[in-house]
């Protein structure tokens, strides 16, 4: 197995271990690059779901319903993709999902706050502002997912041999 860059599961000083790399992270050799790829794919899926819901609802005034329906579906898809392709974790499914939704909710609030600052205070145009803000939120969310959503406790001392024998076998 190839080595993955150091952003892919090195224990932190906080007492928790970052999750090991998922399939895509091992292929591209970077958890952060895999996160970006999955994020782009999920953004496209979410936008497609929004269009589908707008078509199904057939009423432009129901855009908020379309946003909520698309978000509800795309967050589940994003969770599965991140859990399997970016962060390789097992167990704690409900806790991981709650953490994932929490990190995304924090990203949503950060997005709103930064957009208000950019558009209302600095008078920047909304579309380019959202482009920049999306990058900031994505970077922040990566660390949130890495250290909150998919965090795992480090292996107890002496278990390193057991873990190594399982990964080599």
Number of C-alpha atoms within 10 A of each C-alpha: 6 7 9 17 16 10 17 22 19 14 16 11 7 8 10 16 19 24 27 23 26 22 18 22 26 22 14 14 20 20 29 20 15 23 24 16 17 18 17 12 14 19 16 13 18 22 16 14 20 23 16 15 20 21 12 10 14 11 11 11 10 12 16 12 15 22 17 13 17 21 19 13 14 21 18 14 15 20 18 14 19 26 24 17 22 28 29 18 20 12 8 13 13 9 13 21 18 14 19 25 17 16 20 20 13 16 20 15 13 18 19 14 12 20 22 16 14 19 16 12 10 10 11 15 12 13 11 12 17 19 10 13 19 18 13 15 19 17 15 15 23 19 14 20 25 25 18 20 27 25 21 22 12 15 13 7 7 8 11 11 10 10 11 10 10 9 9 7 5
